[in-house]
Amino acid sequence: VPDFLELEHLVLGYDTPQGLKTVVQDLSFGLPAGQIGCLLGESGCGKTTALRAIAGFEPLRAGRISLGGRLLSSTTTQIVPEKRNVGMMFQDYALFPHLTVAQNVAFGLRRLPKEKQAQRVTEMLELVGLEQAAQSYPHEISGGQQQRVALARALAPSPELLLLDEPFSNLDVDTRERLAFEVRDILKATGHTAILVTHNQAEAFAIADRIGIMQAGRLAQWDTPYKLRHAPASEFVSGYIRREALQAQREAAYARGGRGEGNGTNSVSSPGTT
């Protein structure tokens, strides 16, 4: 299967009085159309910088990024973010508090005729199960529901690629788990290609077809969840998987009790297990 998103030998960094401070070094991976990829790692490992580069917010010091055969970024080419047809979903929802749910979803559809806008908003709200909340304001719905509105808004303009930056980190453990499965369901139903950035291993393994574990700006391994668990490429990857799994178990044990919204589902099996 050919790769739809391709990153080739990316170098990212910023200038200091002492010279270039490298944040990402020789980052390469590919993702086929319709698959969900994830960059997983601790704070400061370079994963968000890489995501920003894909979105067009970070210039490349070396390498190239292409999407569907179209060159987006290189050292000589930089397609501006609004021309990339890439959607983004953030950890803080980034909803407009003075707009209703429906108006938030319609925000990226302003170039469409009003009738088509309304039709698309209805489709998106049905997709995320929030058609009954169309006239509510963000403060009137739960955190998990707000994040589903953010997803609907990101998908409404039909982007070629969706980027998710720590989208569940502000939610409680139960809602986070449930929403990760829901988001995977929705992306698979619509056939969207997506890249998730997270420090949470449980989220990564719940949602992604391919996971890249980042180590100090480099990609330690890009593989299926199954192979990361059963055939780690290095001692670092093996230790990281074990350590994060134990930490997730501890966090879940402490956090159980306060449940978020109750209309999610855990019906999707973990990807990459076959």
C-alpha positions in Angstrom: 0.0 0.0 0.0 1.6 3.3 -1.0 2.1 6.0 1.6 -0.3 9.0 1.5 1.6 11.0 4.0 5.4 10.9 3.7 8.1 12.5 5.9 11.6 12.1 4.6 14.7 12.9 6.8 13.1 15.9 8.6 15.4 18.2 10.6 13.6 20.8 12.7 15.0 23.4 15.1 15.6 27.0 15.9 18.5 29.5 15.9 20.3 30.5 19.1 23.4 32.7 19.6 25.4 29.5 19.8 23.9 28.1 16.5 21.1 25.8 15.5 19.3 24.0 18.4 18.0 20.8 16.8 14.6 19.6 18.1 13.9 16.8 15.6 16.6 14.9 13.8 16.3 12.7 10.7 12.6 11.9 11.1 11.2 9.6 8.4 8.0 7.7 8.2 5.0 7.0 5.9 1.3 6.5 6.5 -1.1 5.0 4.0 -4.5 6.7 3.2 -7.2 5.9 5.7 -4.8 4.9 8.5 -4.2 6.6 11.9 -0.7 7.2 12.9 0.6 8.4 16.3 3.8 10.1 17.6 4.2 8.9 21.2 6.7 10.2 23.7 7.6 12.2 26.7 7.3 16.0 26.9 10.1 17.6 24.9 10.8 14.7 22.6 9.9 16.7 19.5 6.5 15.1 18.6 4.5 18.4 18.7 7.2 20.2 16.7 6.9 17.5 14.1 3.1 17.8 14.0 3.4 21.6 13.6 5.8 21.0 10.7 3.2 18.8 9.0 0.6 21.6 9.5 2.9 24.2 8.0 3.8 26.1 11.1 7.4 25.1 11.4 10.0 25.6 8.6 12.2 22.6 7.7 16.0 22.8 8.2 16.3 19.6 6.0 14.0 17.0 4.5 10.6 17.1 2.9 6.9 16.5 3.6 4.4 15.3 1.0 0.7 14.5 1.1 -0.9 12.5 -1.7 2.1 13.0 -3.9 2.0 16.8 -3.4 5.0 18.5 -1.9 4.0 20.5 1.2 7.4 21.4 2.7 11.0 21.3 1.9 13.9 23.7 2.4 12.8 25.6 -0.7 9.0 25.0 -0.7 6.5 25.9 2.0 2.8 25.6 1.3 1.0 27.9 3.7 -1.2 26.1 6.3 -4.5 27.3 4.9 -3.6 25.8 1.5 -2.7 22.3 2.8 -6.2 21.0 3.3 -5.2 19.8 6.7 -7.5 19.9 9.8 -6.4 20.3 13.4 -7.9 19.3 16.7 -6.3 20.6 19.9 -6.3 19.6 23.6 -8.2 22.7 24.7 -11.1 22.2 22.3 -10.5 25.8 20.8 -14.3 26.3 20.5 -15.8 29.8 20.3 -17.7 30.3 23.6 -20.1 32.8 22.0 -21.2 30.5 19.2 -23.5 27.5 19.4 -22.4 24.0 18.7 -23.8 24.2 15.2 -22.2 27.6 14.6 -18.8 26.2 15.8 -19.0 23.3 13.4 -20.0 25.6 10.5 -17.1 28.0 11.1 -14.9 26.4 8.5 -17.7 26.2 5.9 -18.3 29.9 5.4 -17.5 29.7 1.7 -20.4 27.2 1.1 -24.0 28.4 0.4 -26.0 28.5 3.6 -28.1 25.5 2.6 -25.1 23.3 2.1 -23.5 24.6 5.3 -26.6 23.5 7.3 -26.7 20.1 5.6 -23.0 19.5 6.4 -23.3 20.6 10.0 -26.3 18.2 10.4 -24.2 15.4 8.9 -21.2 16.1 11.2 -23.3 16.4 14.4 -25.1 13.1 13.6 -21.6 11.5 13.0 -20.4 12.5 16.5 -23.8 11.8 18.1 -24.5 15.4 19.1 -27.4 16.5 16.9 -29.5 17.2 20.0 -26.9 19.7 21.2 -26.9 21.8 18.0 -28.2 24.9 19.7 -26.3 24.5 23.0 -23.3 26.6 23.8 -19.9 25.0 24.7 -20.2 25.8 28.4 -23.5 23.9 28.5 -22.0 20.5 27.4 -19.4 18.2 29.0 -15.7 18.2 28.2 -16.0 15.0 26.2 -18.9 16.4 24.2 -16.9 19.6 23.5 -14.1 17.5 22.1 -16.5 15.7 19.8 -17.7 19.1 18.6 -14.1 20.0 17.9 -13.7 16.8 15.9 -16.9 17.6 13.9 -15.6 21.1 13.2 -12.2 19.7 12.1 -13.8 17.1 9.8 -16.5 19.4 8.3 -14.4 20.9 5.5 -13.3 17.3 4.5 -9.6 17.7 5.0 -7.2 15.3 3.4 -5.4 14.8 6.7 -6.4 15.4 10.3 -3.8 16.3 13.0 -4.7 15.7 16.7 -2.5 17.4 19.3 -3.0 15.8 22.7 -6.8 15.9 22.1 -7.8 13.9 25.3 -5.4 15.2 27.9 -7.9 17.6 29.6 -10.4 14.8 30.2 -10.8 12.4 33.0 -9.5 8.8 32.6 -12.8 7.1 31.8 -13.9 9.8 29.3 -10.5 9.8 27.7 -10.6 6.0 27.2 -14.1 6.1 25.8 -13.5 9.0 23.5 -10.3 7.5 22.0 -12.3 4.5 20.9 -15.1 6.8 19.6 -12.7 8.9 17.6 -11.2 5.8 16.0 -14.7 4.6 15.1 -15.5 8.0 13.5 -12.2 8.3 11.6 -12.5 4.7 10.3 -16.1 5.3 9.2 -15.2 8.4 7.3 -11.9 7.0 5.9 -9.8 9.9 7.1 -6.1 9.8 7.4 -4.9 11.2 10.7 -1.8 11.8 12.9 -2.2 11.8 16.7 0.4 13.3 19.1 0.2 12.1 22.7 2.3 11.2 25.7 -0.4 8.7 26.8 0.4 5.1 25.7 -3.2 3.9 26.3 -4.6 6.5 23.9 -2.0 5.6 21.3 -2.7 1.9 21.4 -6.4 2.4 21.4 -6.6 4.6 18.4 -3.6 4.1 16.1 -2.7 1.7 13.3 0.9 2.8 13.4 2.8 4.3 16.3 6.2 6.1 16.3 8.0 6.2 19.6 10.1 9.4 19.9 13.3 9.5 21.8 15.1 12.9 22.2 14.0 14.2 18.7 14.6 10.9 16.9 12.2 8.1 15.9 13.1 5.0 17.9 10.6 2.8 16.2 7.6 3.2 13.8 5.5 0.1 13.8 2.1 -1.5 14.6 1.0 -1.6 18.2 1.4 -5.4 18.1 5.0 -5.2 17.0 5.9 -2.5 19.5 4.8 -4.8 22.3 6.1 -8.1 20.9 9.1 -7.1 18.8 10.6 -3.8 20.2 13.5 -2.6 18.2 15.6 -1.5 21.1 15.9 -1.7 24.9 14.6 1.9 25.0 11.4 1.0 23.2 10.9 -2.2 25.4 11.5 -0.2 28.6 9.3 2.7 27.5 6.4 0.3 26.7 6.7 -1.5 30.1 7.1 1.7 32.1 4.3 3.6 30.5 1.9 0.6 30.8 2.6 0.4 34.6 2.1 4.1 35.0 -1.2 4.0 33.1 -2.4 1.2 35.4 -1.5 3.3 38.5 -3.2 6.4 37.1 -6.4 4.5 36.2 -6.5 2.9 39.7 -6.3 6.3 41.4 -8.7 8.1 39.0 -11.6 5.6 38.9 -14.8 7.0 40.4 -15.6 10.2 38.6 -17.1 9.1 35.3 -17.5 11.5 32.4 -20.4 11.3 29.9 -22.0 7.9 29.7 -22.8 7.5 26.0 -19.5 6.2 24.8 -18.6 2.7 23.6 -15.7 0.3 24.0 -16.7 -1.8 21.1 -13.6 -1.4 19.0 -10.8 -3.8 19.4 -7.2 -2.6 19.7 -5.8 -2.0 16.3 -2.7 -3.8 15.0 -3.3 -7.1 16.9 -3.5 -9.3 13.8 
